[in-house]
Amino acid sequence: MQSTTTQSVISFDNTNAGQLTAQRLDDTLAWGQGSIRPQADYATPEDEKNLLEAVLACIEPVAKDEATYTACTDGRCPVRLLSDEQVPVREQLVGADIVSAFYVAENLCESFYRDANAPVADRVKEVAEFLQTNGFKPSTHLGCGAAAGFTIITDNVIKFSEDPAYLARVQALLPEGVFNKSLHQNMMQANRVRLDDGAYDGLTADTFVDAVEAVSGKHAIAELKDDGRGVHGHVEEAIIRLRTPGFALNTAKLAGQTGGREVFAVNDNRMDALAKLFGRGQDTDYQIARMSLEDFASTGHGTLAKDLPTFVVTK
């Protein structure tokens, strides 16, 4: 396999996916507040290049029967599924699809829910059933930080959105024409109202696990490894935004080939698909959904980490 590199672009010939290119985004997560920081042991440009080449080499096809499931953006090694099966390669989203989709539903609110004032567990259940009905198998993992920290991430979206660097990141990553400043500001105001009104009282990570198991079964729930390093096993060094439909990062393979190095990964095409689903043909609802998914992805990482580079991977 051959690779080429410039200061901001690395290309790699992946056996399964063809030539892949990783390009650095002009944002370093300097606005983040999380405890996951760049690894001192891998501080040189050569270390970064080696990691990116390993990432591009570990992007693999998603099996047809796994395409409806998702994994979390988590870079830690998978242990097993609750069904006692090996964890397969799946597309990744912050909190897997169930938590990201719940944030979308909360922003759509009355235009999505049968009862926007229903108890939070009922709203999570409605989102899970909506995904299932429309061909997505809602998925999660035990102890998901995005699930447990949903209100923290929601509060941080509001705070981060006051930072021009954060808004520039969001606009750079969103599809062209999707970002709407006034609509986004309205979303932040509605977020504040829901938080202040106690809309998430009683919400825990188990709320999402229970909803997922009820509609998708144990095959949709993973257990991830906490080996004591970093923050509960988190030692991610970068954020990888994959724009490679049908392909996802094999995190176990990456760790095995690099001595345990980790990255966060997000499949942007999965966000596109969810936004279209929740948009249901309405332009404004689609914009809200797609901005919500980007906010939750970027803020989720900014809540967990700080000063990590982001790379956009395309074929």
N, C-alpha and C positions, 0 to 999 in steps of 0.2 A: 504494500500500500504506500502510495506517495502522498506527501503533504507539502504545502507551500505556505508561507507566512509573510505578512507585512506587519507593520506596527499595530494595526487594528483589525486585520482580517486573517483568518486561518482557513485554508481549504484542505479537505481530506477525502480520499477516495474510499468510501465505505462499500464493502463487498455487497451488502444487501440493498443499500439505498442509493448508491451511485455517489457522485461528488457532492459533498456537503460543505457549506461555508458558514463559519461562525464570525460574525461581525460585532465589534464592541459598540454598545450603546453609549451615547454621550451623557451618562449619568452613573454616579458611583455610590448611590444610596447614602450620600452624606447626610441626608435629612432623616435617615433611619434612627431608631432608638434601641434596637435590640442588642442582646449580649453576644450574638454570633458575629465574630469579626474575622478579618483575614488571618490566615494561619502564618505565624512567624516562621515556621519551618519551610514554607513555600513562598518566599518573598521575591524571587527573581523573575524576570521576563521569561527565562527558560523554563522555570517551574510552571508558569502559567501556560506556556505553549504546550508543555507535556500534558498538562491536565486537559486542555482543550482537545488535543489530538486523541487522548483516551476517551473523552466524552463522545467525540464524533465517531470513534470506532465502536462504541457501545450502544449506538442507536440501532434498534432492531425493529423488524415488523411486529405489529400487534396481531396476534392470532385472531381469526375471524370470530370465534366464539367468545373472545375476550374484549372485543371492540366496544361492546355496550357498557362495560364496567370502566371504572377509573381508579387511579391511585392518587395518594396525596403528593404534593410537591416535595415532600420529605426526601432527603438524600440518604437517610439511614438504610441499612440493609434489611430487607424483609426476612422474617423468620418463617412464617407459615400463614395460611388462611385459617379461619376458625373451622373450616370444613376439613382441616388436617391435610390440605393439599399444598403443594408448592405454590408460592406467589408468582403469578405470571407477569410478563411485561404488559403494562397497561398505560394508556395516556394519563397524564398527571394534571391536576388542578389544585389550588390551595384548598385544603380541607376535603379533597376529592370533590366529586360533583355535588354531593348533597349539601355541603356547607356553602360552597360558592353559589349554588342555585337558591339556597335559602336567603342569602343576602340579596339576590336579584328579586325574589318574591317580596321581600320586605320593602324594597324600593318601589316596586310596582304597586304594592299594597292593595288598595280597593279595586284596582283594575285586574288583579290576579285572584285574590282570595274570595272564597264564598262568604267568609266572615273575617274581616281584617282585625277584629277585636277578639278573636277566639284565643284560648290559652296557647302559649307558645308551643307546647308539645303537639297540639292539634295542627298548628300551622306547619311545623316541620313535617308532620305526617302527610299533610296535604301536598307539600312539595315533593316528597318521596313518591307518593302515588301518582302525581302528575308526570314525573320523570318516567316511572315504570310504564304508565299508559302510553307514553310516546316513544317507547323503544330504548330508553336509557335505563340501565340497571344502577340505581343509586348505590354508592359504595362509600366505605370509610375505613379507618383503622383504629385500633384501641388507643385511647389516650391522645387523640388528635389535638394538637395545640390550637389549631384554628377553630375547632369546635368548642373546646373549653374556653378559649379566649375570644369568642365571637363578639362580645360587647366591647372588649378592649380594642379589637381591630376596628369595629364600627366607630368608636370614639376617635380612634387615631385617623380614620379617613377624614373626619371633619378637621382635625388639627393639621394633618399633612396638606390638606387642600388649600391651606392658607399660605403654603410655601410655593413660590413660583417654580422652583426646581422640581418639586413633585409634580405640579401640573404640566410642566414641560415633558416630563417622563411619560405621563399618562397619554398626552397628545401624540407623542412620538410612537408609542406602541399601539395605539388604537388605529383601526382602519380609517382611511382618509374620509373626512366629512362626518364622522360619528360624534366627535366631541362638540358639545353645545354648552357654552359657559353658563348661561342663565339657567338652563335645565339642570346642570350639575350643581349650581348653587341651591336650587330648590331641593335637590336630593339631600344635600348636606343639612338644610334646615329641617327637613322631615326626619332625617336621622336623629338630630338632636331632640326633637319632640318625642320620638319613640323611646329613646334612652331615658329621657326625663320622666316619661310616663310609666316606666317600669315594664315595658313591653317584653323584656327578656328575663323577667323574674322566674327563677326555677330552671332556666336553660343550662344544661350541662352537656359534656361530651357524650354521656350515656343516652341523652335524648336523641341524638343523631344515630347512635349505634342501634337503639331499639327500633327506630323508624326504618333504618336500612334492613335490619334482619327481618322485619315483618314483611317487607315486599321483595327483597332480593335474596334472603337467606344468608347462611354463613359463608358461602363462596364469595360474597361481596365484602367481607370484613377481614382485614389483614392485621397481623401483629408485626411490629417492627423492632429492631434490635437497639437496645440501649446498652452500649459497651462501656459507659462511664466516662467517655471522652467529652470534652467541650460542654455543651448544654444538653444534658440528657442524651448524650450520644451524637449530638449535632456538631459537626465540624465543617459545614458547607463553606466553600471558598468562592462560589460564584453563583449567579442566577442564569439559567439557560432557558431561553424562550424558543421553543421548537415550533417551526412552521413547516412541518414535515408530515402531512396527513397520512395516517396508516402506520406511522413509525413512532416509537417512544424510547426513552432512555432505560437501559437495563442497569439499574442502580447496583445490583449485586455484582454484576460483571465489572462495572466501573471500580467498585471498591476492591474486588479481587485482583484487578490488573494494576492498581496504583498503590497498593499497600494501605487501603482504607480511606482514600480521599473521597470527598462528597461534594455534590452540587445540588442546589435546588433546580427543579425543572418544571416547566409549564408548557402544555400543548396549546398554543394559541388557537389552532383550528377547532379545538374542543370548545373554547370560549365562543368562537363564532357560531358553532352549531347550537349551543345553549341559548345564545342571544336571539337567534332566529326562532327557536322554539318558543321562548317566552315572549318574543315580540308579536307572534301570532298575526303577522301581516300588517301591524300598525307601526308606522315609522317612529313615532315618539316612544312607544313601548320598547321597540328594538333599541333605540338609542339609550334609553334608561338601562335596559338589560346589559348592553355591551359595555357601557361606562361602568356599571356596577361590577361586572366581572373583572374589568381592568383595575378598578379601585381596590377590590378585594385581593387581587393577586399582588399588586404593587405594595399596598399597605400591609398585607399579611407578611410579606418579606421584610418590609421596613419595621414592623413590630418585632420580628424575630432577630433581625440582623442590622448591621450598619457597615458602610464602606465596602460593600461587595460590588464587584463589576458585574455587568449584565451583558450577555452575548445573545444575539439573535441568529438562530441557525436556520438556513434555508437550503433547499436542494438546487 
